[in-house]
Amino acid sequence: MESFTEDHSKALLAKEWLVKVDSQTSTPYLFKFFCSSVDLMACVLVTDTKAAWAEVLTSNQFARRWRTCNKLSISPLPDTDEEESWRDHHLALIGRAHSLGGFLGLTLELEKPTSGDLALQLECNNWKWRWEPTFLGPRLSAEIISKHLIMPLISVNHLAFSSSDVLGDLAPGDLEKATDKVGRTARRTLDTHIKNALSRPRVATTLQRMTAMFNFLPELPAIITDAGIPDLRALTADQISSPKITVRDTEHKPHDYDMTPLQEPTPPKLPQQEDSATESESEGAAPKQRTLLTSPTPSHQLRVSERPPSASLSKDSSPALPGRSRSRTEAPASESDPSLVRPNKKLKPQGSDDDDSEEERKRHAAAIKSGAAAKRGTRQPLKRGGKRF
């Protein structure tokens, strides 16, 4: 058996596809047959659209195969001319059988191969024939199927969708002209032809729906005639980082109560002490910038005013620091200044008809003017948190 070559493939390009179905496996097989009366050889190409098989028979192999299938004597005829005429006659018979009209009268059966990878037996009324092709391999099979089947089908499909006339209603001459025109265009620029044939929305979506229907998909895609252009702009560096902020923002959305500004707690109002008020007024750097506490209650003022002058004189006898005694002395002067004394610190008279209290107030006022009431003893430091100030 000769091997299948490129010359055999080219010889089969001008032959039509013949289809037979195996009844046992329900597998369709496509055949292409070529024979030569010059050297009395026969060639066949078989495919199931997934793989390809081929067989090439010489004159002697053809004669031996025919005699084996029909149970004749293997020995050739004694006369050489008669043997050659016999081979030519039966080769022409096989050629007529492998035609569109003759192939319909044949039956196909798969048998166990003896010399090849596949055994296909064709049977007619009074004779039988057997093909035993070999597998061409995955690479050569894909190339042959693409060249002999897929590419012609794409071109015919393009012709059917691009033609304004229905191909089934065209005359054979008109159909030949339209086919030749598409074929010449496809032969010059094959890449452009394939793009134009399959890029049309109507063709692409029809092929898509047919594929889905053929493979039992539950949802069939729709056929469209116009495809929109989507946005193909890529994200920039700023746009890539912004979705992260958006995600964080969407995780916690501020509510109305979240937007309410926090109010600073107001410090509690403490009662004003006599010493602190005196020291704050005696520092004198910026007395107007300090915040003064509320004035003492009238009852406390009465207690201060009713203090006898002897108590203030006794405090004057104790030794004191010079700086602190100066601040103590200057403090009553600032209090006696009407421009610095707040109105709410003025003492209210408790009754003008009381002579004793009037005399005490006069003595107390005279002591304040002389500066004797401001002299006090040494002030003891306060213990706050274990630290001395």
C-alpha positions as CSV (number, residue, x, y, z in Angstrom):
1,M,0.0,0.0,0.0
2,E,1.3,3.4,-1.0
3,S,1.3,6.3,1.5
4,F,-1.0,9.3,1.1
5,T,0.9,12.3,-0.2
6,E,0.3,15.9,-1.1
7,D,-0.3,15.0,-4.7
8,H,-3.1,12.7,-3.7
9,S,-4.6,15.4,-1.6
10,K,-4.5,17.9,-4.5
11,A,-6.1,15.3,-6.8
12,L,-9.0,15.0,-4.3
13,L,-9.6,18.7,-4.2
14,A,-11.8,18.6,-7.3
15,K,-13.9,15.7,-6.0
16,E,-17.2,15.9,-4.2
17,W,-18.0,14.7,-0.7
18,L,-20.1,11.5,-0.5
19,V,-21.9,10.7,2.7
20,K,-22.7,7.3,4.2
21,V,-24.0,6.6,7.7
22,D,-23.1,3.5,9.8
23,S,-26.4,2.1,11.0
24,Q,-24.8,0.4,14.0
25,T,-23.1,3.5,15.5
26,S,-25.1,6.2,13.7
27,T,-21.8,7.8,12.6
28,P,-21.7,9.7,9.3
29,Y,-18.7,9.1,7.2
30,L,-17.7,11.5,4.4
31,F,-15.8,10.0,1.3
32,K,-13.7,11.5,-1.4
33,F,-12.6,9.1,-4.2
34,F,-10.2,9.5,-7.0
35,C,-9.0,7.0,-9.6
36,S,-6.6,7.2,-12.6
37,S,-7.0,5.1,-15.7
38,V,-3.4,5.8,-16.8
39,D,-1.7,3.8,-14.0
40,L,-4.9,2.1,-12.7
41,M,-4.6,3.4,-9.2
42,A,-7.4,4.3,-6.7
43,C,-7.4,6.7,-3.7
44,V,-10.0,7.3,-1.1
45,L,-10.2,9.9,1.8
46,V,-12.6,9.2,4.7
47,T,-13.5,11.5,7.6
48,D,-16.0,11.7,10.4
49,T,-15.3,15.5,10.7
50,K,-13.0,14.7,13.7
51,A,-10.3,12.5,12.1
52,A,-9.2,11.6,8.6
53,W,-8.2,8.2,7.1
54,A,-6.8,7.6,3.6
55,E,-5.9,4.7,1.4
56,V,-4.0,4.5,-1.9
57,L,-4.2,1.3,-4.0
58,T,-2.0,0.4,-6.9
59,S,-3.1,-1.6,-9.9
60,N,-2.1,-5.0,-8.5
61,Q,-3.5,-4.2,-5.0
62,F,-6.8,-3.1,-6.6
63,A,-7.1,-6.3,-8.6
64,R,-6.2,-8.5,-5.5
65,R,-8.8,-6.6,-3.3
66,W,-11.6,-7.0,-5.8
67,R,-11.0,-10.7,-6.2
68,T,-10.8,-11.2,-2.4
69,C,-14.1,-9.3,-1.7
70,N,-16.0,-11.2,-4.5
71,K,-14.4,-14.6,-3.8
72,L,-12.7,-14.9,-7.1
73,S,-9.5,-16.5,-8.1
74,I,-6.6,-14.4,-6.9
75,S,-4.5,-15.4,-9.9
76,P,-4.5,-12.8,-12.7
77,L,-5.6,-13.7,-16.2
78,P,-3.0,-15.4,-18.4
79,D,-3.3,-12.7,-21.1
80,T,-1.8,-9.4,-20.1
81,D,-4.0,-7.3,-22.3
82,E,-7.1,-9.0,-21.0
83,E,-5.9,-8.5,-17.4
84,E,-5.4,-4.8,-18.0
85,S,-8.8,-4.4,-19.6
86,W,-10.4,-6.3,-16.8
87,R,-8.8,-4.0,-14.2
88,D,-9.7,-0.9,-16.2
89,H,-13.4,-2.1,-16.4
90,H,-13.7,-2.8,-12.6
91,L,-11.9,0.5,-11.7
92,A,-14.4,2.4,-13.8
93,L,-17.2,0.6,-12.0
94,I,-15.8,1.6,-8.6
95,G,-15.5,5.2,-9.9
96,R,-19.1,5.2,-11.0
97,A,-20.2,3.8,-7.7
98,H,-18.3,6.7,-5.9
99,S,-20.5,9.4,-7.4
100,L,-23.4,11.4,-6.1
101,G,-25.9,9.2,-7.9
102,G,-24.1,5.8,-7.6
103,F,-23.3,6.2,-3.9
104,L,-27.0,6.2,-3.0
105,G,-27.3,2.6,-4.2
106,L,-24.6,1.3,-1.9
107,T,-24.8,0.1,1.7
108,L,-22.1,0.7,4.3
109,E,-21.0,-1.7,7.0
110,L,-18.1,-1.4,9.5
111,E,-16.0,-4.5,9.9
112,K,-12.9,-5.5,11.8
113,P,-9.8,-4.2,9.9
114,T,-7.1,-6.5,8.9
115,S,-4.4,-4.2,7.5
116,G,-5.6,-0.7,8.2
117,D,-7.1,1.3,11.0
118,L,-10.7,1.3,9.7
119,A,-12.7,-1.2,7.6
120,L,-15.6,0.1,5.5
121,Q,-17.4,-2.4,3.3
122,L,-19.6,-1.2,0.5
123,E,-22.1,-3.6,-1.0
124,C,-24.1,-3.4,-4.2
125,N,-26.5,-5.9,-5.9
126,N,-23.9,-8.4,-7.3
127,W,-20.6,-7.2,-6.0
128,K,-18.8,-5.9,-2.8
129,W,-15.9,-3.6,-2.1
130,R,-13.8,-3.0,1.0
131,W,-11.8,0.0,2.0
132,E,-9.2,-0.3,4.8
133,P,-7.8,3.2,5.2
134,T,-5.1,4.2,7.8
135,F,-5.2,7.1,10.2
136,L,-3.4,10.2,8.9
137,G,-2.5,11.6,12.3
138,P,-3.9,14.6,14.2
139,R,-1.9,17.3,12.4
140,L,-2.5,16.1,8.8
141,S,-6.1,15.3,9.6
142,A,-6.7,18.8,10.8
143,E,-5.0,20.3,7.8
144,I,-7.0,18.1,5.3
145,I,-10.3,18.7,7.1
146,S,-9.7,22.5,7.1
147,K,-8.7,22.6,3.4
148,H,-11.3,20.2,2.0
149,L,-14.3,21.0,4.2
150,I,-14.1,23.9,6.7
151,M,-12.8,26.6,4.4
152,P,-15.2,25.8,1.5
153,L,-18.1,25.8,3.9
154,I,-17.2,29.2,5.3
155,S,-17.0,30.6,1.8
156,V,-20.3,29.1,0.8
157,N,-21.9,30.4,4.0
158,H,-20.6,33.9,3.2
159,L,-22.1,33.6,-0.3
160,A,-25.4,32.6,1.1
161,F,-25.6,35.5,3.5
162,S,-24.1,38.2,1.3
163,S,-26.1,37.4,-1.8
164,S,-29.3,39.3,-2.5
165,D,-30.8,36.3,-4.2
166,V,-31.8,33.0,-2.8
167,L,-29.2,30.5,-3.8
168,G,-31.7,27.7,-4.1
169,D,-33.6,29.7,-6.8
170,L,-30.6,30.6,-8.9
171,A,-29.8,28.9,-12.2
172,P,-26.7,26.7,-12.2
173,G,-24.9,29.2,-14.5
174,D,-25.7,32.1,-12.2
175,L,-24.7,30.2,-9.1
176,E,-21.4,29.2,-10.7
177,K,-20.6,32.9,-11.4
178,A,-21.5,33.9,-7.9
179,T,-19.4,31.1,-6.5
180,D,-16.4,31.9,-8.7
181,K,-16.5,35.5,-7.7
182,V,-16.5,34.7,-3.9
183,G,-13.8,32.1,-4.5
184,R,-11.5,34.5,-6.4
185,T,-11.9,37.1,-3.6
186,A,-11.1,34.5,-0.9
187,R,-8.1,33.2,-2.8
188,R,-6.5,36.7,-3.0
189,T,-6.9,37.7,0.6
190,L,-7.8,34.7,2.7
191,D,-7.5,36.5,6.0
192,T,-9.8,39.4,5.0
193,H,-12.3,36.9,3.5
194,I,-12.5,34.9,6.7
195,K,-12.9,38.1,8.8
196,N,-15.7,39.4,6.6
197,A,-17.4,36.1,6.4
198,L,-17.7,35.5,10.1
199,S,-17.6,39.0,11.6
200,R,-21.1,40.0,10.5
201,P,-23.5,40.1,13.4
202,R,-26.2,38.2,11.5
203,V,-23.8,35.4,10.5
204,A,-22.0,35.2,13.8
205,T,-25.1,35.1,16.0
206,T,-26.8,32.6,13.6
207,L,-23.8,30.3,13.9
208,Q,-23.8,30.9,17.7
209,R,-27.5,29.9,18.0
210,M,-27.0,26.9,15.8
211,T,-24.1,25.7,17.9
212,A,-26.2,26.1,21.1
213,M,-29.1,24.3,19.6
214,F,-27.0,21.5,18.3
215,N,-25.4,20.9,21.7
216,F,-28.7,21.0,23.7
217,L,-28.1,24.2,25.6
218,P,-31.1,25.3,27.7
219,E,-30.8,29.0,26.8
220,L,-30.4,29.9,23.2
221,P,-28.7,33.2,22.3
222,A,-30.6,35.7,20.2
223,I,-29.8,36.6,16.6
224,I,-28.9,40.2,16.1
225,T,-28.2,42.3,13.1
226,D,-26.3,45.2,14.7
227,A,-23.7,45.0,17.4
228,G,-22.9,47.9,19.6
229,I,-19.4,49.1,20.5
230,P,-18.6,48.7,24.2
231,D,-16.3,50.9,26.3
232,L,-12.8,49.5,25.9
233,R,-10.9,52.2,27.9
234,A,-8.6,50.7,30.6
235,L,-8.5,52.0,34.1
236,T,-5.7,54.5,35.0
237,A,-3.7,54.5,38.2
238,D,-6.0,57.0,39.8
239,Q,-9.1,55.0,38.9
240,I,-7.6,51.8,40.2
241,S,-7.0,53.3,43.7
242,S,-10.4,55.1,43.8
243,P,-12.6,52.0,44.0
244,K,-10.9,51.0,47.2
245,I,-12.0,54.3,48.8
246,T,-15.4,53.8,47.4
247,V,-15.7,50.3,48.9
248,R,-14.6,51.6,52.3
249,D,-17.2,54.4,52.0
250,T,-19.9,52.0,51.1
251,E,-19.1,49.7,54.0
252,H,-20.0,52.5,56.6
253,K,-22.4,55.2,55.4
254,P,-22.7,58.1,57.8
255,H,-26.1,58.8,59.3
256,D,-27.6,61.9,60.6
257,Y,-26.5,61.2,64.1
258,D,-22.9,60.6,62.9
259,M,-22.7,64.1,61.4
260,T,-23.7,65.9,64.7
261,P,-20.7,67.8,66.0
262,L,-19.4,66.9,69.4
263,Q,-19.8,69.6,72.0
264,E,-17.0,70.2,74.5
265,P,-18.0,69.6,78.1
266,T,-18.4,72.8,80.1
267,P,-16.3,72.9,83.2
268,P,-18.3,73.0,86.4
269,K,-18.6,76.3,88.2
270,L,-16.5,76.3,91.3
271,P,-17.1,78.7,94.2
272,Q,-14.6,81.5,94.3
273,Q,-12.0,81.4,97.0
274,E,-10.7,84.5,98.7
275,D,-7.0,83.6,98.2
276,S,-7.4,82.6,94.6
277,A,-9.3,85.8,93.7
278,T,-6.6,87.9,95.5
279,E,-3.7,86.1,93.7
280,S,-5.4,86.4,90.2
281,E,-5.8,90.1,90.7
282,S,-2.3,90.6,92.1
283,E,-0.5,89.0,89.2
284,G,-1.5,92.1,87.2
285,A,0.1,91.2,83.8
286,A,-3.1,90.9,81.9
287,P,-6.0,90.9,84.4
288,K,-8.6,91.4,81.7
289,Q,-7.6,88.2,79.8
290,R,-8.3,86.0,82.8
291,T,-11.7,84.5,83.3
292,L,-13.1,85.4,86.8
293,L,-15.3,83.0,88.6
294,T,-18.6,84.0,90.2
295,S,-18.6,86.4,93.1
296,P,-18.9,85.0,96.6
297,T,-22.3,84.8,98.1
298,P,-23.5,87.8,100.2
299,S,-23.3,85.7,103.4
300,H,-19.6,85.0,102.8
301,Q,-19.0,88.7,102.2
302,L,-20.7,89.5,105.5
303,R,-18.4,87.1,107.3
304,V,-15.4,88.8,105.8
305,S,-16.7,92.2,106.7
306,E,-17.6,91.2,110.2
307,R,-14.0,89.9,110.9
308,P,-12.5,92.1,113.7
309,P,-9.5,94.2,112.9
310,S,-7.6,92.4,115.7
311,A,-7.4,89.2,113.6
312,S,-5.8,91.1,110.7
313,L,-3.4,92.8,113.1
314,S,-2.4,89.5,114.6
315,K,-1.5,88.2,111.1
316,D,0.7,91.2,110.6
317,S,2.9,90.2,113.4
318,S,4.0,86.9,111.8
319,P,7.0,87.1,109.5
320,A,6.3,86.8,105.8
321,L,8.3,86.7,102.6
322,P,9.0,90.0,101.0
323,G,7.6,89.1,97.6
324,R,4.5,87.5,98.8
325,S,3.9,90.4,101.3
326,R,4.2,92.8,98.5
327,S,1.6,90.9,96.4
328,R,-0.7,90.7,99.4
329,T,-0.3,94.5,99.9
330,E,-1.0,95.4,96.3
331,A,-4.0,93.2,96.1
332,P,-6.3,95.3,98.3
333,A,-5.2,98.4,96.4
334,S,-6.4,96.9,93.2
335,E,-9.7,95.9,94.9
336,S,-10.1,99.5,96.1
337,D,-9.7,100.8,92.6
338,P,-13.3,101.3,91.2
339,S,-12.1,100.7,87.6
340,L,-11.0,97.2,88.4
341,V,-13.6,96.1,90.9
342,R,-16.6,94.3,89.4
343,P,-20.0,95.6,90.4
344,N,-21.2,92.3,91.8
345,K,-18.3,92.3,94.4
346,K,-19.6,95.5,96.2
347,L,-20.9,94.9,99.6
348,K,-24.6,95.7,100.2
349,P,-25.5,97.4,103.4
350,Q,-27.5,95.3,105.7
351,G,-29.2,98.3,107.4
352,S,-28.3,101.9,107.9
353,D,-30.1,102.1,111.3
354,D,-27.6,99.8,113.0
355,D,-24.9,102.0,114.6
356,D,-22.6,99.3,115.8
357,S,-22.3,97.7,112.4
358,E,-21.7,101.1,110.8
359,E,-18.8,101.8,113.1
360,E,-17.3,98.4,112.4
361,R,-17.5,99.0,108.6
362,K,-15.7,102.3,109.1
363,R,-13.0,100.8,111.1
364,H,-12.6,98.0,108.6
365,A,-12.4,100.5,105.7
366,A,-9.8,102.5,107.5
367,A,-7.8,99.3,108.1
368,I,-7.9,98.5,104.4
369,K,-6.7,101.9,103.4
370,S,-3.8,101.7,105.9
371,G,-2.8,98.3,104.5
372,A,-2.9,96.5,107.8
373,A,-5.7,94.1,106.8
374,A,-3.8,92.7,103.9
375,K,-0.9,91.5,106.0
376,R,-1.2,87.8,106.6
377,G,1.0,85.0,107.8
378,T,3.0,82.6,105.7
379,R,0.8,80.6,103.4
380,Q,1.1,76.9,103.8
381,P,1.4,74.9,100.5
382,L,-1.4,72.5,99.5
383,K,-0.9,68.8,99.1
384,R,-2.2,67.7,95.7
385,G,-1.3,64.3,94.5
386,G,1.9,64.1,96.5
387,K,3.4,67.1,94.9
388,R,4.1,70.5,96.4
389,F,3.5,73.7,94.5
